[in-house]
Amino acid sequence: MHVHDLAFVRSGDKGDISNVAVMAKDADAYAQLEQALVPERIQQYFGDVVRGPIVVHALPNLHAFQIVMHGALGGGATATLQFDGTGKSMCAVLSRMRVDER
């Protein structure tokens, strides 16, 4: 099972920071995502793409998470040669992360 099976995702950016909103489809999905969406697993999943700290803000009353990834855009839209310098595809990449393996 992947993140996209349990949630809707949306991403954005500010400079060299990519943020991904993950909105669980229901309370059970939120509980599963809460176990999977931890900074260490996200860092392992993205590897060298994200070079700075990752902060996960849980929003339990909304069944959502705000994931902030520092150093994720190669310096930001005006300073990078990366394909997606504005981080719009970061949510699509995260949505393919498996949630059912540890």
For each residue, the residues with C-beta under 8 A, 3 or more apart:
1: 5 6 32 98 99 100
2: 5 6 95 96 97 98 99
3: 6 7 9 22 33 36 37 94 95 96 97 99
4: 7 9 95 96
5: 1 2 99
6: 1 2 3 24 25 29 32 33 99
7: 3 4 22 23 24 25 29 33 95
8: 22 23 25
9: 3 4 20 21 22 23 91 92 94 95
10: 20 21 23 91
11: 18 19 20 21 87 88 89 90 91 92 94
12: 18 19 87 88
13: 17 18 19 73 76 77 86 87 88 90
14: 17 19
15: 73 76
16: 52 70 71 72 73 74 75 76 79
17: 13 14 68 69 70 71 72 73
18: 11 12 13 50 68 69 72 73 87 90
19: 11 12 13 14 66 67 68 69 87
20: 9 10 11 66 67 69 90 91 94
21: 9 10 11 64 65 66 67 91
22: 3 7 8 9 33 37 64 65 66 67 91 94
23: 7 8 9 10 62 63 64
24: 6 7 27 29 30 33 63 64
25: 6 7 8 29
26: 29 30 63
27: 24 30 31 63
28: 31 32
29: 6 7 24 25 26 32 33 63
30: 24 26 27 33 34 60 63 64
31: 27 28 34 35
32: 1 6 28 29 35 36 99 100
33: 3 6 7 22 24 29 30 36 37 65 99
34: 30 31 37 58 65
35: 31 32 38 99
36: 3 32 33 41 97 98 99
37: 3 22 33 34 41 42 56 65 67 99
38: 35 41 42 56
39: 42 43 53 54 55 56
40: 43 44
41: 36 37 38 44 45 97
42: 37 38 39 45 46 50 54 56 67 69 94 97
43: 39 40 46 47 50 54
44: 40 41 47
45: 41 42 94 97
46: 42 43 49 50 69 72 93 94
47: 43 44 50
48: 51
49: 46 72 93
50: 18 42 43 46 47 54 69 70 71 72
51: 48 70 71 72
52: 16 69 70 71 72
53: 39 70 71
54: 39 42 43 50 67 68 69 70
55: 39 67 68 70
56: 37 38 39 42 65 66 67 68
57: 65 66 67 68
58: 34 65
59: 62 63 64 65 66
60: 30 63
61:
62: 23 59
63: 23 24 26 27 29 30 59 60
64: 21 22 23 24 30 59
65: 21 22 33 34 37 56 57 58 59
66: 19 20 21 22 56 57 59
67: 19 20 21 22 37 42 54 55 56 57 94
68: 17 18 19 54 55 56 57
69: 17 18 19 20 42 46 50 52 54 72 90
70: 16 17 50 51 52 53 54 55
71: 16 17 50 51 52 53
72: 16 17 18 46 49 50 51 52 69 87 90
73: 13 15 16 17 18 76 77 80 82 84 85 86 87
74: 16 79 80 81 82 85
75: 16 78 79 80
76: 13 15 16 73 79 80 85
77: 13 73 80 85 86
78: 75 85
79: 16 74 75 76 85
80: 73 74 75 76 77 85
81: 74 85
82: 73 74 85
83:
84: 73 87 88 89 90
85: 73 74 76 77 78 79 80 81 82
86: 13 73 77
87: 11 12 13 18 19 72 73 84 90
88: 11 12 13 84 91
89: 11 84 92 93
90: 11 13 18 20 69 72 84 87 93 94
91: 9 10 11 20 21 22 88 94 95
92: 9 11 89 95 96
93: 46 49 89 90 96 97
94: 3 9 11 20 22 42 45 46 67 90 91 97
95: 2 3 4 7 9 91 92
96: 2 3 4 92 93
97: 2 3 36 41 42 45 93 94
98: 1 2 36 101
99: 1 2 3 5 6 32 33 35 36 37
100: 1 32
101: 98
102:
